[in-house]
């Protein structure tokens, strides 16, 4: 059975120390994947925090943990998730993308940014599954990123988990203003529904509704159609991995929202699964 592809909102780096409800969901996600589909042989990860001017594959044999943030507690910098790389898979993926007219060279360098390792340390805490980061091009249109994902879709039937990681809403100015102190830099517990700002709730609901309706035209043009799009995403990069994962899942089934939540009143923590087998993962999580 093909693996579904996934988009996971990673939120603040502090989720690695303060999991909250979103972290608890991620802890359930790995066992659910294994139970429904078997353990993935590799993870192909597209993160909002590994970007480049053109697609590129980080084909190192071993990845170090990248602490690509500042001002957080020392305990966060002590955490490690040094997973093996997937150089052979990088060669395979480069060829698949080239066949689709997309140049994505192998780079024999590595490192897992916090969008990748804070998620995987809950999903697969042993850090024993090879990871292949694919650099995101932050000015690529959503429809183009969807097409890139489509070129990766066959990997799902070969035991590769295609994982996009970002945030379904991401405005740090709003998130910082919700903290007890800007210097505190805490993730804090998940916001209750009554504490979420209306603009965040409206955007998340619109995205879920348009996904359920498979309204790809609206989703590709979310900046024009989604409520409060500019407020919820002053820049695109945290939402764009959603489109790569969605493309890998294909158009035949509606994206499924597996988890919904918010932290810091406006930082959306929703996660989605894509493809014909997304419903099997949803069932395994129940």
C-alpha positions in Angstrom: 0.0 0.0 0.0 1.3 3.4 -0.9 2.3 5.7 1.9 0.4 9.0 2.1 2.4 12.1 1.8 2.2 14.6 4.8 2.3 18.2 5.7 3.1 19.0 9.4 3.0 22.4 11.1 6.1 22.5 13.3 5.4 25.8 15.2 8.0 27.2 17.4 11.3 25.4 18.0 10.2 25.1 21.6 7.9 22.3 20.6 11.0 20.1 21.0 10.9 20.7 24.7 7.2 21.5 25.2 5.3 19.2 23.0 1.8 20.2 23.9 -1.1 18.7 22.0 0.6 19.0 18.6 3.6 17.1 19.9 1.4 14.5 21.3 -0.2 14.1 17.9 3.3 13.7 16.3 4.2 11.0 18.9 1.2 9.0 17.7 1.9 9.6 14.0 5.0 7.4 13.6 3.4 4.3 15.2 0.2 4.9 13.1 2.3 5.0 9.9 4.1 1.8 10.8 0.9 0.0 11.7 -0.9 1.0 8.5 1.9 0.9 5.9 5.1 -0.5 7.5 8.1 1.5 8.5 9.3 4.0 5.8 12.7 3.2 4.3 13.5 7.0 4.0 12.0 10.4 4.5 12.1 13.0 1.7 11.7 16.3 3.6 10.8 19.7 2.3 11.1 22.4 5.0 10.3 26.1 5.1 13.8 26.5 6.7 16.0 24.9 4.0 15.7 27.1 1.0 17.6 27.8 -2.2 17.3 29.7 -5.5 16.7 26.4 -7.2 15.7 22.9 -6.0 18.6 21.0 -4.6 19.1 17.7 -2.8 21.2 17.5 0.4 22.8 14.2 -0.3 25.2 13.8 2.7 25.7 10.3 4.2 25.0 11.7 7.7 23.1 14.8 8.9 23.9 17.0 11.9 21.3 18.8 13.9 21.1 22.4 12.9 20.0 24.8 15.6 19.0 27.6 13.2 17.4 30.0 15.8 18.5 32.2 18.6 17.5 33.4 22.0 16.0 30.1 23.3 16.9 28.1 26.5 20.2 26.2 26.6 18.3 22.9 26.9 17.0 23.3 23.3 20.5 23.7 21.9 21.6 20.5 23.7 19.0 18.4 21.8 20.4 16.3 18.9 18.7 14.5 16.0 21.6 13.3 13.8 19.9 11.1 11.3 21.6 9.2 8.4 21.4 10.7 5.0 20.2 9.0 1.8 22.7 9.7 -1.0 21.4 6.8 -3.3 17.9 8.1 -3.0 19.2 11.6 -3.9 20.5 10.3 -7.2 17.1 8.6 -7.9 15.1 11.7 -7.0 17.3 13.9 -9.1 16.6 11.6 -12.1 12.8 11.6 -11.5 12.8 15.4 -11.3 14.9 15.7 -14.4 12.5 13.5 -16.3 9.8 16.0 -15.3 11.9 18.9 -16.5 13.0 20.0 -13.1 16.8 20.4 -12.4 17.6 19.4 -8.8 21.3 18.7 -8.4 22.8 16.6 -5.6 24.9 18.5 -3.1 27.1 16.4 -0.9 26.3 18.4 2.2 23.8 17.9 4.9 22.1 19.1 8.0 18.5 19.0 9.4 16.9 22.4 10.1 14.5 22.7 13.0 11.5 22.3 10.8 12.6 18.8 10.1 14.2 17.6 13.3 11.7 18.9 15.8 9.0 17.0 13.9 11.0 13.8 13.3 12.2 13.6 16.9 8.6 12.8 17.9 7.6 10.8 14.8 10.7 8.6 14.7 12.7 9.4 17.9 15.4 6.8 17.2 16.8 8.9 14.3 17.4 5.7 12.4 15.5 6.4 9.2 17.5 8.1 6.4 16.5 11.6 5.6 16.8 13.4 2.3 16.1 17.2 2.5 15.0 18.8 -0.8 15.6 22.6 -0.7 12.5 24.7 -1.1 12.4 27.6 -3.6 10.5 30.2 -1.7 9.5 32.3 -4.8 8.1 29.3 -6.7 4.4 29.4 -7.4 2.2 27.0 -5.5 1.1 25.3 -8.7 4.7 24.8 -9.7 5.5 23.3 -6.3 2.5 21.0 -6.7 3.9 19.8 -10.1 7.3 19.2 -8.4 5.5 17.1 -5.8 3.6 15.1 -8.6 7.0 14.1 -10.0 7.8 12.6 -6.6 4.5 10.7 -6.2 5.7 7.3 -7.2 8.1 7.3 -4.3 5.1 6.8 -2.0 4.8 3.2 -3.4 8.5 2.6 -2.8 8.5 3.2 1.0 9.5 6.8 0.9 7.6 9.2 3.2 7.3 12.6 1.5 7.1 15.1 4.3 6.4 18.8 4.0 7.0 20.9 7.2 6.1 24.5 7.8 3.0 26.1 9.4 -0.5 26.4 8.2 -0.5 30.0 9.5 2.7 31.9 10.3 3.0 35.5 11.4 5.7 35.9 14.0 4.8 39.4 14.9 1.4 38.2 16.0 2.9 35.1 17.7 5.5 37.2 19.6 2.8 39.6 20.8 0.9 36.7 22.3 3.8 35.7 24.5 4.0 36.8 28.2 7.3 38.4 27.4 9.0 38.8 24.0 12.3 37.7 25.7 10.6 34.6 27.2 10.7 32.8 23.8 8.5 30.0 25.1 6.3 27.8 22.9 3.5 27.7 25.6 0.6 25.3 25.6 -1.8 25.1 22.7 -4.3 28.0 22.6 -7.9 27.2 23.3 -10.4 27.8 20.6 -11.7 30.9 22.4 -8.2 32.4 22.5 -7.4 32.0 18.8 -7.7 35.2 16.9 -10.6 35.2 14.4 -8.3 35.8 11.4 -6.3 32.7 12.1 -9.5 30.6 12.6 -11.0 31.9 9.3 -7.8 31.1 7.3 -7.4 27.6 8.7 -11.1 26.9 8.2 -11.0 28.2 4.6 -7.9 26.0 3.8 -9.6 22.9 5.3 -12.8 23.6 3.4 -11.1 24.2 0.0 -9.0 21.1 0.6 -12.1 18.9 1.3 -13.7 20.3 -1.9 -10.5 19.7 -3.9 -10.7 23.3 -5.1 -7.1 23.3 -6.4 -7.5 26.6 -8.3 -8.4 28.4 -5.2 -5.7 26.7 -3.1 -3.1 27.6 -5.7 -4.2 31.2 -5.7 -4.7 31.3 -1.9 -3.3 34.9 -1.6 -6.2 36.2 -3.7 -9.0 33.9 -2.3 -8.2 33.0 1.3 -9.4 35.3 4.1 -6.6 37.3 5.8 -4.0 35.6 3.6 -1.4 38.4 3.9 -1.9 38.7 7.7 -1.6 34.9 8.2 1.3 34.6 5.8 3.3 37.8 5.4 5.7 35.6 3.4 4.9 32.3 1.7 7.6 29.9 2.7 5.9 28.3 5.7 2.9 27.3 3.6 4.7 26.3 0.4 5.8 22.8 1.6 2.0 21.9 1.8 1.9 22.1 -2.0 4.8 19.8 -2.5 3.3 17.2 -0.2 -0.1 17.7 -1.9 1.4 17.2 -5.3 3.0 14.0 -4.2 -0.4 12.8 -3.1 -2.0 13.6 -6.4 -5.4 14.9 -7.3 -7.5 11.8 -7.0 -8.3 12.2 -3.3 -9.1 15.2 -1.2 -6.4 16.3 1.3 -7.3 15.2 4.8 -6.7 17.4 7.9 -5.4 14.9 10.5 -4.9 17.4 13.3 -6.0 20.9 13.9 -4.8 23.3 16.6 -3.1 26.6 17.3 -0.5 27.9 19.6 0.2 31.5 20.7 -3.3 32.5 19.5 -2.3 32.6 15.8 0.3 30.0 14.9 -1.6 27.3 13.2 -0.5 23.7 14.0 -2.7 21.8 11.5 -1.3 18.6 9.8 -2.6 17.1 6.5 -2.3 13.8 4.7 -2.5 13.4 0.9 -3.3 10.5 -1.5 -5.6 7.6 -1.8 -4.3 6.1 1.4 -4.7 9.2 3.6 -7.9 7.8 5.0 -6.1 4.6 6.1 -3.7 6.7 8.2 -6.5 8.8 9.6 -8.2 5.5 10.7 -4.9 4.3 12.3 -4.7 7.4 14.4 -8.1 6.9 15.9 
